[in-house]
Amino acid sequence: MMTQYGSTAGGDTGTGSAGERTRRENLDRMFNPRSIAVVGASRDPAKAGSQALATLAGFPGTLVAVHPRETEIRGVPCYPGLADLPEPVDLAILAIPARACVQAAAEAAARGVGGVFIVSGGFGETGPEGARLEQDLVDICRHTGLRLLGPNTSGFVNPAAGCIASFVPGVDTLAPGRIAVLAQSGGVNLSLGYLLNGLGEGVSIAAGLGNAADTDTRDMLELLAEDDNTDAIALHLEGVNDGRALYETLCRVTPRKPVVAVVAGRADIGDFAVSHTGNLMGSRDRTVAALVQGGAVVVDTLDDLAQAAAVLARRRLPPKPRSAMTLITGQAGPGLLITDALKTAGIDLPELGGATLERIGGLLPPMTYIRNPIDTGRPGPGFPDIVHAAAQDAAIDAVLVFGISEPSVLDPAQALTPAHEATGKPVLFGTLGPDGDLEKARRDLRASGTPMVLGPDRLALAGIVLDADARHQWLLAQRGDAPETPDAPGGAALTGPIDESAAKALMRSYGIAVPRSMLCESRAAAQRAFADLDKPVVVKIAAADVAHKTELGGVVLDVRDAAQLDAALDRIARIPTAAPNRVLIEEMAPAGVDLILGGVRDPSWGPCVVIGLGGVLAEAVADSAVAIAPVGRADVAHMLDSLRGKRMLDGFRGLPRCDRAAIADAAAAIGRIMRDHPGISEVEINPLRVNEVGALALDALVVLGDDAGVQ
């Protein structure tokens, strides 16, 4: 292990570690280099060092090579080592084996190099020996300010700077553009770059992070937020080590620039064995929830990611909880598909105002449907006026237009651009047709910044991501509304295991209502409690070593008289447990809708809250939503609206209309419990009985970290 390192030129290095300003400056030097050195340059075309020189042939800055014997390769001057370079370079590409990279990185730091890019594997992904090499690289970076991309990555491209720091043939064909690509996988990085190229977009910076030993997703997001050439960021995630820090970075970045993400691992389910809560929180669910709360838009495929980033790079709606759009279509069939997709995503297509309808009606033949969507039939001379009138409607936030390409009757740029310029509202165009016609339309629309997509599905996607971006930014702006509990215990130490009575006492101390109850240690105490409580009651086993009482027959409902009480006590006494006579007698709650409300401590994202349809079928139905804590009322409203069974909360078929504010307050309290008590690994209320007058925790489970194996 190396213990002494040279310091980078300039910057504010602290004692034993590099200052953050130096690290930020060197990150910028690495991705926007004016000088590059290829370490391990070679004349052999089969070697990475040769390919690196080939892809950098068009680099406009200073390009040098490092080779112990050669003085020149491919017209590039060579030097024996990094220490021999006449000037420090911004970027050193290490095309050498893993075992040689640590010494090379130390020499780079000593020479004042900004950053190094390591393509080779053989580090943390290979086992303990590789992990030690990777840690040595990390130590060098932390102590000197040197930045590292990788190792184990295909590199990055910055076409505008002429910097193709990659060994993949053909990557130098990526055109400069306004969209940044940030991927944990080098292969995904290049795939996205090619997809954007195919859309005619190009990239600003496209980087594969590989092992991300030093430069990680947060570093890149901060860099790209400041990059004048980047208007939107396409993000690919596989796993997140420090999710809470990434969330905080997204909160700062997404209001400035849109971030669209795709997350791997749709089948990954969290391994939580005690409560229903853990099984309702797949790790991908928590990642998606955190991204959304941080203001990002999450899509399902790389194709959607490229298309969504291309749209948001040109147009964004102001933050708003719900967007309203109008669809203008030249063909009814595609219009129906688009309308269905938009409404399924919860986007309003409101009926247009009377003045708008009158104006549009005067431009179209009778019997044409114009209320929204607007079916124009084959576009005619009045099409630009129709688009303009729809955009002027006060209820409309954006206009989507679809039409099969017909250059003889519709010039898209002339038809769409004036409406945006006059109203400032986004106008998005979807079309299909011959390649030549499409390329001309795309070129003409690009001049005005109007997004153009191919096909009904992509136009629907464009509207959906436009709305999602606005909604997520609105939610982010509301993040400070979580209600506080003035008398919260403030993290008093808990000891366990914790039975239901103690769990409910904790809930009550955070403002969560619970039914009136009495904890009884004997049959005589249970009989006295029964006499004091309002009937009917529920009798529950109160043993701390029983988590799921219902499955074992440990919950007896609707107990109304002494005989029923004795039968319930006899039944519970037969359950194998360390405390067979310990029961909780509780007044029955009024009718309502049963939800599950819980919290889990994620190792990366920290405390998370889940809400879903509850009761004994919670896992079978699996209708739930997740958020990272803290949560406010706007967050909880968003979670409830995402449930498939949300109509059950609003008086569906005789059910009571649920007090959503009470649900939000209880969810916020769960978040605070998890925050205040780091020893708690899980909390669950199932069911949370909700009706028009409030919410009651009918059952409660608290699991401490050391109790995770309790069944």
Secondary structure by P-SEA (a helix, b strand, c coil): cccbbbbccccccccccccaaaaaaaaaaaaaccbbbbcccccccccaaaaaaaaacccccbbbbbbcccccccccccccccccccccccbbbbcccccaaaaaaaaaaaacccbbbbcccccccccaaaaaaaaaaaaaaaacccccccccccccccccccccccccccccccccccbbbbbccaaaaaaaaaaaaaacccccbbbbbcccccccaaaaaaaaaacccccbbbbbbcccccaaaaaaaaaaccccbbbbbcccccccccccccccccccccaaaaaaaaaaaabbbbbccaaaaaaaaaaaacccccccccccbbbbbccaaaaaaaaaaaaaaccccccccaaaaaaaaaaccccccccccccccccccaaaaaaaaaaacccccbbbbbbcccccccccccccaaaaaacccbbbbbbcccaaaaaaaaaaaaaacbbbbccaaaaaaaaaaaaaaaaaaaaaaacccccccccccccccccccccaaaaaaaaaaacccccbbbbbccaaaaaaaaaaccccbbbbbccccccccccccccccccccaaaaaaaaaaaaacccccccbbbbbccccbbbbbbbbccccccccbbbbbcccccccccccccccccccccaaaaaaaaaaccccccccccccccccaaaaaaaaaaaaaaaaaaccccccccccccccccccccccbbbbbcccccccc
